[in-house]
Amino acid sequence: MGIKAKSKKAAAGATVALATAGLSSCNDNGAVDPPPPPLECNRVGDGQSLTATATVVGTELRVTISNSSFSTWSAAEITSVTGGTVRPIASRQPLTVVIDLADDTVRSGSFTLRGTLMGFAGTPQCTVLRTFTFRLAPDGVIVGSAAELPLSALQQARIALASRDGREVELEATTPFLGPRTVTWSVTGGEIVAREGSGLRWRLPAQAGLYQAELVIDYGSFGLSVDTLVLEVS
């Protein structure tokens, strides 16, 4: 069985590839074809392409910051930390920020990211200055800079691949929105094995064809956001 992505590529077994819509793919000799779209500094500066996820174990908070545009970090530093102390970080994509919380009673805090992103072939370079907040909730860590984002960015919904196991893929709904929301999933084929929190475990059918997973996040009075993932089973 082979599985290919259309609008995006996802992984399910040895023959499945993962990528993000609009980005380039690499062939066997490492060439990039077609070239990725240019890095848009205004989107990074407005926070529309930066996403952050976080986990906490004991008093160690680990935040992963990714840029959805094709880019690498040429410089990065974390300043203005509240709620704990930050460890040195390496300038790589994605960025991993590790904060040692002051103690196990800390439930919220913030930090500022200062850095420079470099696009394909070394140009252009974008200066980034973003302040992220984090909150430890009973069901996990909520992290983002949604309070500073324009509404269009605040409402973004994205499907992320969490894991794969044969024909089963585990998808996760991500959004920078910090407020209440309702997550709804639907698929056009196969079987929904489980829904846990904002995630979905989807078993793809064995029959050849195109199959789509759709994510809808309802923000109440703030509106709706939709993302889709189309897979081809061949």
C-alpha positions as CSV (number, residue, x, y, z in Angstrom):
1,M,0.0,0.0,0.0
2,G,1.3,3.5,-0.8
3,I,-0.1,6.7,0.7
4,K,0.5,10.1,-0.9
5,A,-0.6,13.5,0.4
6,K,-2.3,16.0,-1.9
7,S,-2.8,19.4,-0.1
8,K,-0.4,18.1,2.6
9,K,1.5,14.9,3.1
10,A,1.2,12.7,6.2
11,A,2.9,9.5,7.4
12,A,1.3,6.2,7.9
13,G,3.7,3.3,7.5
14,A,6.9,3.0,5.6
15,T,5.7,4.5,2.3
16,V,4.1,7.6,3.7
17,A,5.8,11.1,3.6
18,L,5.1,14.2,5.7
19,A,5.2,17.8,4.5
20,T,3.4,21.0,4.8
21,A,1.3,22.5,2.0
22,G,3.2,25.0,-0.1
23,L,6.7,23.8,0.9
24,S,9.2,22.1,-1.3
25,S,10.0,18.4,-1.5
26,C,13.4,16.8,-2.0
27,N,14.2,14.2,-4.6
28,D,16.6,11.3,-4.1
29,N,19.7,13.4,-4.9
30,G,18.8,16.1,-2.4
31,A,17.8,18.8,-4.9
32,V,14.9,21.0,-4.0
33,D,12.1,21.0,-6.6
34,P,10.3,23.3,-6.8
35,P,12.1,26.0,-4.6
36,P,10.2,26.8,-1.4
37,P,8.2,30.1,-1.3
38,P,10.1,33.1,0.0
39,L,10.1,33.8,3.8
40,E,7.6,36.6,4.5
41,C,8.9,38.7,7.3
42,N,5.6,40.5,7.9
43,R,3.9,37.2,8.6
44,V,6.6,36.2,11.1
45,G,6.5,39.6,12.7
46,D,2.7,39.5,13.0
47,G,3.0,36.0,14.6
48,Q,1.0,34.3,11.9
49,S,3.6,31.6,11.1
50,L,5.0,31.0,14.5
51,T,3.5,28.2,16.6
52,A,4.4,26.9,20.0
53,T,3.6,23.7,22.0
54,A,4.8,22.8,25.4
55,T,5.1,19.9,27.9
56,V,6.0,20.0,31.6
57,V,7.6,17.2,33.7
58,G,7.9,18.1,37.3
59,T,9.3,21.7,37.3
60,E,10.9,21.4,33.8
61,L,8.9,23.2,31.1
62,R,9.8,22.4,27.5
63,V,8.5,24.7,24.8
64,T,8.9,23.9,21.1
65,I,8.6,27.0,18.7
66,S,8.2,26.3,15.0
67,N,7.9,28.6,12.0
68,S,5.6,27.1,9.3
69,S,7.6,29.0,6.5
70,F,10.7,27.4,5.1
71,S,13.5,28.9,7.3
72,T,16.3,28.4,9.8
73,W,17.2,30.3,12.9
74,S,20.5,32.1,12.5
75,A,20.3,33.6,16.0
76,A,18.0,33.3,19.0
77,E,17.9,34.2,22.7
78,I,15.3,34.1,25.4
79,T,14.9,37.1,27.8
80,S,12.4,38.6,30.3
81,V,11.4,35.2,31.8
82,T,8.8,35.1,34.5
83,G,8.0,32.0,36.5
84,G,11.4,30.4,36.3
85,T,14.8,30.5,34.7
86,V,15.7,29.6,31.1
87,R,18.5,27.3,30.0
88,P,20.8,28.2,27.1
89,I,19.2,27.5,23.7
90,A,20.6,26.4,20.3
91,S,19.6,28.2,17.1
92,R,17.9,25.4,15.3
93,Q,14.5,24.8,13.7
94,P,12.4,24.2,15.6
95,L,13.6,26.1,18.7
96,T,13.5,24.2,22.0
97,V,13.2,26.4,25.1
98,V,13.7,24.8,28.5
99,I,12.6,26.7,31.5
100,D,13.1,25.5,35.1
101,L,10.1,26.6,37.0
102,A,10.7,28.3,40.3
103,D,8.8,25.6,42.1
104,D,5.9,23.2,41.6
105,T,3.3,25.9,42.6
106,V,4.0,28.0,39.4
107,R,1.0,27.9,37.1
108,S,1.8,30.7,34.6
109,G,4.6,32.8,33.2
110,S,6.0,34.3,30.1
111,F,9.2,34.8,28.1
112,T,10.4,36.9,25.1
113,L,12.0,35.4,22.0
114,R,14.5,37.6,20.2
115,G,16.0,36.1,17.0
116,T,16.7,36.1,13.3
117,L,15.2,33.8,10.8
118,M,16.9,33.1,7.5
119,G,15.0,32.1,4.4
120,F,15.9,29.7,1.5
121,A,19.4,30.2,0.1
122,G,20.2,32.6,3.0
123,T,17.8,35.4,2.1
124,P,15.8,37.3,3.3
125,Q,16.5,37.6,7.1
126,C,13.7,38.4,9.4
127,T,14.1,39.9,12.9
128,V,11.7,38.3,15.4
129,L,10.6,39.7,18.7
130,R,7.7,37.8,20.3
131,T,6.5,37.4,23.8
132,F,5.0,34.0,24.7
133,T,2.8,33.3,27.7
134,F,2.3,29.8,29.2
135,R,-0.3,28.4,31.6
136,L,-0.3,25.1,33.3
137,A,-3.8,23.6,33.0
138,P,-5.1,20.2,34.3
139,D,-5.0,18.8,30.8
140,G,-1.6,20.1,29.8
141,V,0.3,23.3,29.0
142,I,-1.3,26.2,27.1
143,V,1.3,28.3,25.4
144,G,1.1,31.0,22.7
145,S,1.1,34.7,22.0
146,A,-2.5,34.9,20.9
147,A,-3.3,38.0,22.9
148,E,-0.9,39.9,20.6
149,L,-2.0,38.4,17.3
150,P,-4.3,39.8,14.7
151,L,-7.7,38.1,14.7
152,S,-6.9,36.2,11.5
153,A,-3.8,34.7,13.0
154,L,-5.4,34.1,16.4
155,Q,-8.1,31.9,14.7
156,Q,-5.7,29.7,12.8
157,A,-6.3,26.0,13.1
158,R,-3.7,23.5,12.0
159,I,-3.5,19.7,11.8
160,A,-0.3,18.2,13.2
161,L,0.9,14.6,12.8
162,A,1.5,13.2,16.3
163,S,2.4,9.6,15.5
164,R,2.0,6.8,13.0
165,D,1.5,3.1,13.3
166,G,0.9,1.2,10.1
167,R,-2.3,2.4,8.5
168,E,-3.2,4.4,11.6
169,V,-2.2,8.0,12.0
170,E,-2.7,10.2,15.1
171,L,-3.6,13.8,14.3
172,E,-3.5,16.7,16.7
173,A,-5.5,20.0,16.5
174,T,-3.2,23.0,17.1
175,T,-4.1,26.7,17.4
176,P,-2.5,29.8,19.1
177,F,-5.9,30.7,20.5
178,L,-5.8,30.6,24.4
179,G,-9.5,30.8,25.1
180,P,-12.3,28.2,25.1
181,R,-12.9,26.3,21.8
182,T,-14.6,23.2,20.5
183,V,-12.7,20.8,18.3
184,T,-14.6,18.7,15.7
185,W,-13.1,16.1,13.4
186,S,-14.5,14.3,10.3
187,V,-13.0,11.9,7.8
188,T,-14.3,10.7,4.4
189,G,-13.1,7.1,4.7
190,G,-11.6,4.6,7.0
191,E,-12.3,4.5,10.7
192,I,-12.0,6.9,13.6
193,V,-10.4,4.7,16.2
194,A,-10.4,7.2,19.1
195,R,-10.8,10.9,20.0
196,E,-8.8,12.0,22.9
197,G,-8.7,15.7,23.9
198,S,-8.0,17.6,20.7
199,G,-6.5,14.6,19.0
200,L,-7.7,12.0,16.6
201,R,-6.5,8.5,15.8
202,W,-7.5,7.6,12.2
203,R,-7.2,4.2,10.6
204,L,-6.9,4.6,6.8
205,P,-8.8,2.2,4.5
206,A,-6.9,-0.5,2.6
207,Q,-8.8,0.4,-0.7
208,A,-7.0,2.8,-3.1
209,G,-8.5,6.3,-3.3
210,L,-8.4,9.9,-1.8
211,Y,-9.4,10.4,1.8
212,Q,-9.7,13.6,3.7
213,A,-9.6,14.5,7.4
214,E,-11.2,17.8,8.3
215,L,-10.6,19.8,11.5
216,V,-13.0,22.5,12.6
217,I,-12.3,24.6,15.6
218,D,-15.2,26.7,17.0
219,Y,-14.1,29.8,19.0
220,G,-17.6,30.8,19.8
221,S,-18.0,34.6,19.2
222,F,-14.5,34.7,17.6
223,G,-15.6,32.5,14.7
224,L,-14.5,29.2,13.1
225,S,-11.2,27.9,11.6
226,V,-10.8,25.0,9.3
227,D,-7.9,22.8,8.2
228,T,-7.8,19.7,6.0
229,L,-5.5,16.9,5.3
230,V,-5.9,14.9,2.1
231,L,-4.3,11.5,1.7
232,E,-4.1,9.2,-1.3
233,V,-4.0,5.4,-0.8
234,S,-2.6,3.6,-3.8
